[in-house]
Amino acid sequence: MAKKPRTPPPPRKVQAPKQRHDSKGSDPERQKKILYGIAAAGLIGLIVALIVVFAGGKTKDASASDDKAVAAAMAAAGCTFVSKPVLPPKSKAASGFHADVPTLTTKVKWSTFPTSGGAHYGQYAIWGFYTDPVNPRQVGHNLEHGGVVLWWGPKTPSKTVDALRAIYDDSPNSMFGTPIDGLGTKVAISAWTGDPSRYYQDGYYGVGHLGTCTTWNDKTEAAFKKFRDAYRAHGPEGVPASANNPGS
């Protein structure tokens, strides 16, 4: 039996490239080549971005009918359910939400608990189902990439955690599982949806969705699966589910 992942490795430090100074002065031909290279890189970047958006298939925000269907399933299971816009970034920097969380200990405010979107760390956590808590500041980045996150409190019965694991194993792409302090015996599921073509434009940052349940039974399982199928791969960055493989 494969071992369950525990905690993700610490983020790798990015080493800036060393600068070289040309003592021979400027070379017009060399400068032209550099400019052509920059232009080509920009075009390639645009093409890659378009491929990500269109390859994802589910690139637009979840519909009102999705919300109604999930809300009905959650209500039938005796769970609470909310859908609300994520809090906008405080920073005016281009990196926005990433700039708001420069470290994994930065104080963060979200529109829901556990997080269903908004401010998050610049590097997402390795996709998987964890037995030790993963920092929610990092998991928020997985939500931005279209992930659906399964959460449970430290006092949640082991049978319930096993049931959550079964949902994960059933279809693990773009799925994430982690315990979190503050939920007690409860379980929760969250997602962040949005239209990539509007993301960061005119104050639009997508919508967070959160379902929270106090008990686990067949209706709860059905509600979680309904939630997963409605919101997975609808992230505001348009990343397809196929790009979020376990262990990647």
C-alpha positions in Angstrom: 0.0 0.0 0.0 1.4 3.4 -1.0 2.3 5.7 1.9 0.0 8.6 2.6 1.8 11.9 2.0 2.4 13.8 5.3 3.5 17.4 4.8 4.8 19.1 1.7 8.5 19.9 1.4 9.4 23.5 2.2 9.2 25.9 -0.7 12.4 26.0 -2.7 14.3 29.2 -2.7 14.6 30.7 -6.2 18.2 31.8 -6.9 18.4 34.9 -9.1 20.6 34.6 -12.1 24.0 36.3 -11.8 24.5 39.3 -13.9 27.3 39.6 -16.4 28.7 42.9 -17.5 30.0 43.3 -21.0 33.2 45.4 -20.9 33.4 45.7 -24.7 30.5 48.2 -24.8 27.2 48.0 -26.7 26.9 45.9 -29.9 23.9 47.1 -32.2 23.6 43.6 -33.8 23.6 41.9 -30.4 21.0 44.4 -29.1 18.8 43.6 -32.0 19.0 39.9 -31.3 18.1 40.5 -27.7 15.1 42.5 -28.6 13.9 39.9 -31.1 14.4 37.3 -28.4 12.3 39.2 -25.9 9.5 39.7 -28.4 9.5 36.0 -29.3 9.4 35.1 -25.6 6.4 37.4 -25.1 4.6 35.8 -28.0 5.3 32.3 -26.7 4.1 33.3 -23.2 0.8 34.6 -24.7 0.3 31.4 -26.7 0.9 29.3 -23.5 -1.6 31.4 -21.6 -4.2 30.9 -24.3 -3.6 27.2 -24.4 -4.1 26.9 -20.6 -7.3 28.8 -20.8 -8.8 27.0 -23.7 -7.5 23.5 -22.8 -9.1 23.7 -19.4 -12.6 23.4 -20.9 -14.3 24.7 -17.8 -13.0 28.2 -17.9 -16.0 30.2 -16.7 -17.4 30.7 -13.2 -19.8 28.2 -11.9 -23.5 28.9 -12.8 -26.3 29.8 -10.5 -27.9 26.4 -11.2 -24.7 24.7 -9.9 -25.0 26.7 -6.7 -28.6 25.8 -6.3 -27.9 22.1 -6.9 -25.0 22.0 -4.4 -26.9 24.1 -1.8 -29.9 21.6 -2.0 -27.5 18.6 -1.6 -25.8 20.2 1.4 -29.1 21.1 3.0 -30.4 17.6 2.6 -27.3 16.4 4.4 -27.8 18.8 7.2 -24.7 20.9 6.2 -24.2 24.6 5.8 -23.2 26.1 2.4 -22.1 29.5 1.3 -21.0 31.1 -1.9 -19.5 34.6 -1.7 -16.9 36.8 -3.5 -13.4 36.4 -2.2 -11.9 39.4 -0.4 -9.9 41.5 -2.9 -6.1 41.8 -2.6 -4.7 44.5 -0.4 -1.6 45.0 -2.4 -1.7 47.0 -5.7 1.3 45.0 -7.0 0.8 42.9 -10.1 1.2 39.7 -8.0 -1.8 40.8 -6.0 -2.8 37.9 -3.7 0.8 36.6 -3.7 2.1 39.9 -2.5 -0.4 39.8 0.4 1.2 36.6 1.7 5.0 37.0 1.4 5.6 34.3 4.1 3.8 31.2 5.4 3.3 33.0 8.7 1.8 36.2 7.3 -1.5 37.2 9.0 -4.3 36.6 6.5 -8.0 37.3 6.4 -10.4 35.3 4.2 -14.1 35.5 3.5 -14.7 32.0 4.9 -13.0 29.5 7.2 -11.5 27.3 6.0 -10.4 29.4 3.1 -12.3 29.2 -0.2 -10.1 31.7 -2.0 -8.3 35.0 -1.8 -4.9 35.9 -0.4 -2.3 33.0 -0.6 1.4 32.2 -0.7 3.2 32.4 -4.1 3.9 28.6 -4.3 1.1 26.1 -4.1 1.4 22.8 -2.1 2.2 19.5 -3.8 -1.1 17.9 -4.8 -2.1 15.1 -2.4 -4.1 13.8 0.6 -2.2 14.6 3.8 -2.4 13.2 7.3 -0.6 16.2 8.8 -1.9 19.8 8.4 -0.8 21.7 5.4 -0.6 25.5 5.8 -3.8 27.0 4.5 -2.0 30.0 3.1 -0.3 27.6 0.7 -3.4 25.5 0.0 -5.2 28.7 -1.1 -3.0 28.7 -4.2 -4.2 25.2 -5.0 -7.7 26.6 -4.9 -6.7 29.3 -7.3 -5.6 26.5 -9.7 -9.1 25.0 -9.7 -8.6 22.6 -6.9 -11.3 21.3 -4.5 -10.1 20.9 -0.9 -11.3 18.4 1.6 -10.8 19.7 5.2 -11.3 18.0 8.6 -10.8 19.0 12.2 -8.3 17.3 14.6 -11.1 15.5 16.4 -12.9 14.2 13.3 -13.5 10.4 13.7 -11.0 8.2 11.7 -13.8 6.5 9.8 -14.9 9.9 8.5 -11.3 10.7 7.4 -11.2 7.4 5.7 -14.5 8.3 3.8 -12.9 11.6 2.7 -9.8 9.6 1.5 -12.1 7.4 -0.5 -13.6 10.4 -2.3 -10.1 11.7 -3.0 -8.9 8.3 -4.3 -12.0 8.0 -6.5 -10.9 11.0 -8.6 -7.7 12.6 -7.3 -6.9 15.1 -10.0 -7.4 18.7 -8.8 -8.3 17.4 -5.3 -6.5 18.1 -2.0 -7.0 16.8 1.5 -5.7 18.2 4.8 -6.6 18.4 8.4 -6.9 21.9 9.9 -7.1 23.3 13.4 -10.3 25.0 14.3 -12.8 22.6 12.8 -13.0 20.3 15.8 -15.0 17.2 14.7 -16.4 18.9 11.5 -15.6 18.3 7.9 -15.6 20.9 5.1 -15.1 21.2 1.4 -14.1 24.4 -0.5 -13.4 25.7 -4.0 -12.6 29.0 -5.7 -14.3 29.6 -9.1 -14.0 32.4 -11.6 -13.8 33.5 -15.2 -10.2 33.7 -16.3 -11.0 36.3 -18.9 -12.2 38.7 -16.1 -9.8 37.8 -13.3 -8.2 40.9 -11.8 -10.2 43.2 -14.0 -12.6 45.8 -12.6 -12.5 44.4 -9.1 -13.4 40.9 -10.2 -11.6 38.1 -8.2 -14.0 35.2 -8.4 -16.2 33.5 -5.9 -15.4 31.2 -3.0 -17.7 28.2 -2.1 -17.7 26.3 1.2 -19.7 23.5 2.6 -19.4 22.5 6.3 -20.8 19.4 7.9 -21.0 18.1 11.5 -21.8 14.5 10.7 -20.9 12.0 7.9 -23.4 9.7 6.2 -24.5 8.7 2.7 -26.2 12.1 2.2 -23.0 14.0 3.2 -20.9 11.9 0.8 -23.4 12.6 -2.0 -23.2 16.4 -1.2 -19.4 16.4 -1.3 -19.4 14.6 -4.6 -22.0 17.1 -6.0 -19.8 19.9 -4.8 -16.7 18.4 -6.4 -18.3 17.8 -9.7 -19.8 21.4 -9.8 -16.7 23.4 -8.9 -13.6 21.4 -9.8 -11.4 22.9 -12.5 -13.4 26.2 -12.5 -10.5 28.1 -10.9 -10.0 31.8 -11.8 -6.7 31.1 -13.5 -8.2 28.5 -15.9 -5.8 25.7 -15.1 -7.3 22.3 -16.4 -7.8 19.4 -14.0 -5.3 17.3 -16.0 -2.5 19.7 -14.9 -3.1 19.1 -11.2 -1.9 15.5 -10.8 -1.2 13.9 -7.4 2.4 14.5 -6.4 2.9 17.3 -8.9 
